[in-house]
Amino acid sequence: MSPHRTLEGHRRGASLGTGWLVPVQRQSRRVVSVKPLEHAPRRFVNLTYPPQKRVAKRRARPAAGNLLRAQTGAHVDGKAVAPEGTVALCLSNGHGEDLVAAQVLRALYHHTSSWLHVDVLPLVGIGSAYMRLAQELALELHQEPATSNASAMPNRVPSLCLLQPRATLPSGGFIYARPWALLRDIAAGLFRIVIGQWRRSRYWLHEKSTQVPAYMLRSVRFVVLAVGDVWPLFLAVQSGVQHGVFIGTAKSDLYLQSPAGEWLFMQPYPHRWTSDRWVYGLNTSEASRFCLGAAARAPGWHARLQGCWRFLRLLLLDVQYAVFMYRRYRIWRAPFFWRLARLFEALLTGSSVYLPWERWLMRRLGTAGVYVRDQLTARNLSRLDVPRVAPYALNPMLDDLTETADIESHRVHDAEPFLVVAVLPGSRAPEAYRNWERMLSELEQALTNADDIRLSLEVPVASTLDCACLGGLAQKLGWHPTNHSTEDASRDSADVTQESTGEMLYASGGHRLRFWSSQSSSESSLVTGNPLKLCLQRADLVFACAGTATEQAVGLGKPVITSPGRGPQFTRGFWEAQGRLLGPSVILADPQREHGDAVSKAVLRVCSALRDTAQRASICAFLREQAALVMGQAGAADYIAQSILQQLDKNQEDYVVGLA
């Protein structure tokens, strides 16, 4: 008798879903019996494959029911009742990915009607975002009104567990930006961490299934959530969980195509000419000389000849633009090399930035869905037969940054008018300290030449940075501490939030520097404020050298200026790729290879335009339109959570109908 036939007869005793590792014990050559999950098994056979083909090693087994002890305990007529619930594994590989995953998990906790247990495995870093999520959930549970149904409370208690291994590597996970940093990561134990992460995700389903009592197998649903790029996607697929979710945040077809679907190497204007309008004052009439109008598409093979001829004409215009910039501003730039590089990338990647093996993993992932960051990428993946791709352009990065007022009507309610410039140096030390010192130096000439404009530089300090260290670097560059009254501080922040945040004020030449930080200095205390949210809501202009924070500023429709840094994250390559992703919403200034006052000129020109009501309205309308195209809209976390729960409920109903 085959093992599959014998196990089919024991369906009433256990739920045998795809990828479940069920203990079996061979009694004879022809008899295979299913033992209860409470006993120690001799062999674990993956029922997705032929029997005894994939055998796992015998491991130390935890006591049955430890996982769900807080959620179980209900009895009817002396018999245990199995409430429906979900056990999830969350994989994310980066600081921004941790924030996105935390938003989705928060929405899952709020929308689910049954108990939910989540195991989190941060693949890069120690998972600070998940620690803050656990603190916020504990605070919400503590502040829940006493009038709620007490009998339902055990099923609603949030359960979140951080798994090992977790470590912070020297490169911060940005090996592609600095290839030589791979050697430092290997010396710090990269291989040990990668193997540990693989083993943890590979045997996670088995470990959790052994902790579930046998009478609850039919009501427990397992799901895996992968956020990031191909590494968490691969770990999610090889975990064997039937229901899988992938949220792609690291890749987008906007790196190679425009929001309309046109290839960047065929765009009708030279590279960075929109930024040159703000940095060097290039007017529209001068820029129009180097733009190539759209041409009607010819049928058949004529279209290919027409495309080749158009590409050659664009290369010629790039050469003319390079000569013009050198003669006018003494800047050597090669936009034709940039166009050839985009052509080479398009030939390598094909019709989508997701490579064939990544699309194969998406097809193997499961039934819960694939969510990408923009509508162009979703449309291309659907055309390439990737199933269950969400058609909506929603971005979880924007869910926690709800704007309280329009940028056109927003003014800082100070005694004297200030234009607020949010400065984002990043969140990783020591790179953030180097970025901060360089950014202050690049803004020095703008502060000196701003005759009739008073600037307020506001810096959101991440929990990983020291506010006093940032203040000490500012004092070296001429800023000095100043005292301010509590009434002024409350009036400044009255239009933003009612939460209390710590702040430090500095002054220099009539301008102001303010650091915003959370109340808590340790991660073990409850966090009550979001400094980044406060600064972005107040900002008229953003000067950024960060990754996720820059994208969030663009998503809110703020004008953003960026300049390249030394890394390991915000390198020149990362800066250029971010400019391609966000398009004309970002002003690219390069004071290192071009004019040293490039950032100062861009800041002064943008501030002068924002002071004019008509230009401000036009700029804000354009930035909102671009933000919707490249960053999507808020509400992604709720949409993803509801989609996951609906898919799990549908599969559960189909399984019950199949048993009947």
N, C-alpha and C positions, 0 to 999 in steps of 0.2 A: 504494500500500500504506500503510495507516494506521500511525502510530508505535506504537500499542498492539499491533497484530498482529505487527509486526516485533520489538518488545521481548519479546513473549511467547515467540518462538522462541529468544531468547537467555537464557531463564531459567536454563539450566545454567551460564552464566558469572557471574551476579550474582543476589543476592537482592533482589527488588523488593517490599519491604513497604510498607505504607501510610505515606505521608508521606516516603518516601525521595527525595532529590534525586539523580538519576542523570545523569551527563554524556552527552550525545548530540551527534553532529556530522552535519549534513545534507550528504550527498554529492551528491544530486540531488533532483529533485522527488518521486521515488517511492521512494527508498532512504533508510533511516535505520539507521545502524549504531551499536552500543554500543562505545565505546572503553574500553580498560582504565583503571582508576582511577589508574594511575601517571602518565598523561599529562595535560597541562593541557587542560581542556575549553573549548569555545567557548560553550556554553549549558547551563543547568541547568533542567530541566523537572520540575515536581512531578507525578508519575505519578498522584496522587490525583485530579487534575482533568484536563479536556481538554488535549491537548498545546498548548504554547506560550501557555497562558492566563496562567500565573504565571511570570515570568522574573526570575531574580535577577541582580544585577550580578556581573560578573566580579571575583573577589577574589584576593588573593595566596594562593597555595596552599602549605601546608607539605609537606615531604617525606613521601612515603607510608611508613607504618609507624612513624613517630615515637611515636605514641600507645602502640603495643603492643610496642615494642622490648624492654621488660623482660619481657613475658609470652611472647613468641615465641622462636624459636630452636631448638625441637625439630625434629629431622629423622629420617626413616625412609627408608633406601635412597637417601639423597641428596636427598629431596624434603621440602619444608617441611610440617609438620603444623599444622593450625589448631585449637588447644584452644578449648573452649567458654568464653565469658566474657561479662561484662556491662559496658556503659558507661552510666553514670547521670548525670543532671543534677538537682541538688537546689536548689530555690528556697524561700526562707524570708524572712519580712518582720517580724522583731522579735527581741528578745533571748530571750524565752521560746520562740518558734518555733525559734530556732537550737538551743536546748537539746533540744527535742523531736526535731528532725531529726538532731542528733548522736547521740541514743540509738538511733534507727532505723538510721542508717548503721553504728554500732558493731555492732548485731545482724546487719546484712547481712554485714559483714566476717567475723563469727564463724560464720555459718551457711552461707555459700556454699562450695561445694567447688571452684570454679574461680576464675580471676582476676577482680577487680572494680576498675574505675577509676571514680572519682566526681569530677565537676566541680561545685563549689559556688558559687552566686551569692547572697550575702546581700543582700537588697533594702533592709534597714535596718541601718546600722552596718557594722562592719568584719569581723564574723564571728569574734569571740574564741572562741566555743564550738567552732568547727571547728578553730581553731588548737590548742586543748587536746586535741581528739580526735586530731589528727595526732600530737601529742606522746605521748599515751597509746598509740596504735597502734605508734609507733616503739619505745616502752619495752617493750611486750609482745613485739614481734619480737626486740628485743635480749635479753630474758630467756627466750626460748623454749628448752627443753631441747635439748641437742645430740643426743639420741637420736631426734629426729623424722626423718622421711624427707627426706633432702636433695634427692632428685630432684624432689619436689613443691614445694619451697620457691619456685621462680620463679613458680609459679601462685598462690601465697598471699601474695605481697608486696603490702601495702596501697598503694594509689595514690590520693592525694587532692590536688586542685588548686583553689585559690581564684581565682575569675574576677574581672575588673573589669567595670564600675566599682563601687567600694565607697567609701562616705563616711558620716560621721556628721553628720546635719543638726541644726539648733538645736532643732527640736521633738522629736527622738528618734523620729519616726514617729507621734506621737500628735497628728495634725492635728485629728481630730474632737474632742479634749478642749479644745483652744484654737484656734478657727478663725483668730484673728489671727496665730498662729504660721506660717500658710501663707505670709505675705508674707516672713518671715525665711527660710523654706526656699527660696522662689523666688530671693531675693537670694543665697543660698548655692549656687545651681546645681541646683535641683530638676529643672527641665525637662531639663537636660543629662544628669542621672543617669537619669531615667526613660527618655529616648530611648535612652541607652546600654544600659540593661537590656533594653529591648525588642529592640534589634538583636542583642544577645548571645544571647538566648534564641531569637530568630527564626532565626538562621543557625547555631545550635549543631549541629544534626543534620547539616547539610551539611559543616561544618568537621570534625566527627568522622568522618563517613563517608569523606571524602577521605584521612584518616590511616589507615584500615584497609586492608590489602592485599586485593586482589581474591579471593584464595583463602580469606580468612577471613570473607567476608560472610555465609555461611550459618550460621556458628557464633557470631557476635557479636549480642548482644541489647541494644537500646537501651531505656532506661526513664527517665521523668522523675518526680521526686518534688516535689510542691508542698505546703508547710506554711504555714498561716495563713488568709488570707481570700481575697477575690475577685481581688486583684492577682496573686499567684503562680499562682492557678488559671487566670487568663486567659493568662498567659505560658506556662504548661504546655500549654494547648490550642493556642495559635498556634505552638508549636514544631514541631508536626507529628509528634511521636513517637507511635508506635502504642500503646505500653504506658505508661499514666499512673496515678499514685497521688496522691490528695488526702487530707491529714490536716487536718481542720478544727478549729482550736484557738481561733479568735477569736470564733466564734458558737456559741450554744446556745439551744435552745428553753426552757431554764430561765430565761432572761431574761423570758419572757412567761408561762410555765406552771409549775405545781408538778411535782415528780417523778411524781405520779399522773396528770398530763395535764390538770388543771383550770387555767383561766385565772386569772392573778393578780388581775385586776380583780373576780373572783368569789370570792376567798378569804374565808373566814368570820370574819376578825379584822382589826383595824386594822393599818396599816403600822407596823413596828418595835416592836410591843408585847412581843415576846419579848426584844428588847434592853433595853427599859425595865425588865424584871424584874431584870436584873443592874445596870443603871446607877442606877436610882432606887428599887429595892426594891419594885416593884409586885408584890403577892402574887397568888396564883392566883384567889382569890375576887373580887378587884377586876377582874382581867382578864376573868373569865368573864362579867361583865355586858355586855361589848362584843363577845362572840362570838355568831355566828349558827349554829345547828345545821344539819346537812345535811337536805335535804328530798327526798322521793321524787319521781322524775322522772315527769311526766305525759306521756301519749302525744300525738303530733301537734302541732297548733298550740297546745295548752294548755301545752306545754313552753316555748314562746317567751314567752307571757304570764307564766308562772311565773318565768322567768329575769328578765324586766323588773321584776317586782314584788320579786324578791329583791335585785336590784341597787339599787333605790331604798331598800330597808330597810338595806342595807349602807352607803349614803351617809349615811343618818340616824344609824346607829351611829358612823360616822366623825366626824360633827359632835359627837355626845355625848362621844366619846373626846377630841376636841380641847378641849372645854370642861372636861372633868375634868382633863386635864393642865395646863391653864392655872390652874385654881383650886387644885389641889394643889401643883404644883411651879413655877408661874409660867413655864411654857414654852408658847410659841405654836407650834403645829404644825398642818398642814393635811393629814391623811391622805386626805381626800376628793379633794383635787387630785391626789394621787399615784394614786388609783384611776382617776380620769378620764384621766390620762396613760397608764396601762396600757391602758385601753380604746381610746384613740386609736392607740397602737402596734399593738395587735392588729388593728384595722381596716385599718391600712396594710400590715402584713406578711402577713396572711392566716393560713393554717394552719401556716406554718413561718417561722422567723426567717431562713432562706435565701430570698432573693428569687427570682422566676421566672427572671431571666437567670443567676443563680448556679446554679440547678438545671439550666438548659440547658447551661451549661458543664460541669457534672458528667457529664451524659449524653454530652457530646462528648469527654470526657477520654481514655478508653481502656478497657482491659480489666483493669487490675490492682487496682482497688478504691477505695472511698471509706470513710474511717474518721473517725468523729466522736467527741466526748469523752464522751457520755452516751447511755444507752439510749433516752431519750425522743426525742432528736433523730434517732437512727437509725431509730426506729419511724416517725416522721413523714415522713422522707425516703423510706423504702420505700413508704409509703402513697401518696406523690406520684409514684411510678414512676421514682425515681432508681435505676438498676441498680447492683448489686454493692456495696451498703452493708453493712458488717460489722455483725452483730447484737449483738456483744459490747461491753459498756461497759468498755473498757480505756483507761488513760491513761498515755502515755509519761512524763509528769512525775513519776510515782511510782516509776519503775524504778530510779533511782539513790538512793533514800531508803529502803532496807530497814531496818525497825526491829529492834533487837536485844533489846528488852525491852518488856513491856506497861507502859502508863502507870500502871496501878493499883499495880503492884508496884515501880515505879521510884523510887528515892530516890538523891539525890546523896550519895556516901560521903565526906562531909566530917567534920572534927572536930566542927563545930557544924551543926545542920540549916539548910539553905537551900532555899527554893522557887525554882526556876530559871525566869526570865522571859526568853524569847528576844525580842530587839528587832530588827526587820527594817526598817531605814530605806530600803531600795532599793539599787540598784546603779549608778545614773546620777548622775554629778556634773554640776552643783552641787546638783541637787535632793536627793540623798541627804544632803548636809551640812545643808541647811535642815530636812529631815525629822528628822534626828537631834537637832538643837538643840531643835526644837519638841517632840519626843517626850520628851526628858529633862525639859523644863519641865512637861509634862503629868503626868509620873510623880513630880514633886517632892513633892506633897502625900501621895501614897500612901506614899512612903518616910518621911515625917515621922510619919504617923498609924499606921504599922505597928508597934504596940507589941510584940506577941509573935510577929511574923512577920519573919523575916530573908530578904531577897530577894537573889538573885544575878542581875544583869542581864548577859546574854551576847549579844554582838553578832557575827554572822558578817560579816567584812569582805570584800567582793568585790574581785577583782583590779583593778577600775577605780577603787578608792578608796584613800586614804592613811590608814593606821591612826594615824599621828601627828597628822594633822589632826583626826580624830575624838576622839583623846585630849585635844588642846588645847581643843576645844569643851567637853568634859566638865569640864576643870579650871576653866573660867570659871564653871561652875554649881556649884562647891563640891566636886568630886571631886578627890582627891589621889592620886598614885602611891603604891604600897605594894610592899614586898619580900615575896616568898614563897619558901619552900624548894622545891627540886626534888622532894623526896619528896611534899609536899602536891600539887604539880601532877600528878605521876604517879598519885597516888591518886585525884585528881578525875577523871582521864580514863581510868582503868583499865577502867571498865565500858563505854566507848564505842569506843575504837579503839586500835590499836597504832601508828598513824602519828604522826609528829612534826609538830606545828603550832606556829607562833609565837603568842604571847599576851602581852597587857599587862593588868596588874591595877590597879584603882583602888578606893578605899574611901571611904565617907561614912556616918557615923552607924551603924555596925554592918552596913551593906549592902555589897555587892561588885559591881564592874563589871569585866567581862572581855571583851576583844576577841580573837576567834579569826580567824586569817588563815593563808593557805597559806605554806609555807616560801619559795616563790619570789616575788619582787617584780617579775619581768619575765616576759613571755609567751614568751620564747625558751627558758626553762629548763623542766625537767620538773616538772609539778605533782604533788605526792604526797598532798595532803589536800583534803577538801571541807568548808570551814568551815560551810556551811549545813546539811549533813548532820549534822555533829557537834552543832550547836546544837539542831536540831529533835529529835534523838534524846534529848538531855538535858532538853529543856524540859518543864515542867509547864504553862506558859501562854505564849502568843505575843502580842506587841503588834507589829502590822505596819502599814506604810504602803508596801506593795509589790504587785506584780501576780502574777507566777508564784510567788514564794516564799510568798505568802499562800495560794494554792491548794494548794501542796504541803503546807503545815502543816495545812490542813483535810483533805487526803487522808490524812494520818497520824493523824487523829482527835484533834488538839490543840484545846483551846479558844482562840479567836482574838479579839482586840479590835482594832478599827481606828478611825481618826479621819481626817477629810479633810485634805488638804494643799493646797499652792498650785500644784503641777504642775511641769512640763508633763504628766507622766504621771498621778500620783495626785491628780487634782482632785476636787472635790465630786461631779461627775457620774460619774466613774470609781468613786469610793467607793460611791455609791448603786447603780450597776449591779452592782458586785461583790457587794454585799449581797443583791441579788435573785438573782444566780447561785448563791451559796453557801448562801443560806437561813439557817436558825437556827443554823448552825455558826459564824456570825460575829456578834459583839456590836458593834453600831454605836453609837459614842459621839461626840458632837459638842460639844466644849468651846468652840468658837468662837461658835456661835449659841445654845447653851443654857448649862448650868452649866459654869463653868470647871474644876471638879473632876470632870467626868463620867468621865474615864479613870481617875482615882485611885479613885473609888468602885467602878467595875467591877473593877479589879484586886484591891482588897481583898476584895470579895464573892466573887470566883471563888477566890482563894487560901484564904479561910476555908472554902469548900465543899470544896476539894481536900484539906484537912487532915483532913476527916471521911471515914472509910473507906467508909461506906455511900453517902454523897453522891458520893464520887469514883467508885465503881463504877457508879452510875446515870448520872452525867454521861458517863463514858467509853463506856458501852454506847450511849447516845443519839448521841454524836458519831461513833462507828464506823458506826452505821446510816445516818446522814446522809451521811457521807463516801462510802459505797458508792453512794448514790443520785446525788450531784452530781459526784463525781470519779472514779467507777469504781474499778478495782483495778489493781495493778501487773502487769507482764508484757506490756504492749502492744507494746513494741519487738520482742520476740521473735516475737510473734504476727503483727505486720505484716510483718516480714522473711520469715518462713516463708511467709506467704500470697503475697507478691510473687514469691518464688522458685518456689513451686509453680505459680503462674499462668504465669510465664515458661517453665517446663519444659513445661507443658501446651500452650502455644501453639507451642513449638518442635517438639513431637512431632506436632501437627496439621499443621504446615507440611511436615515430612518426609514424612508420610503422603500429603499432597496432591501432593508432587513425585513420589512413587512411583506 
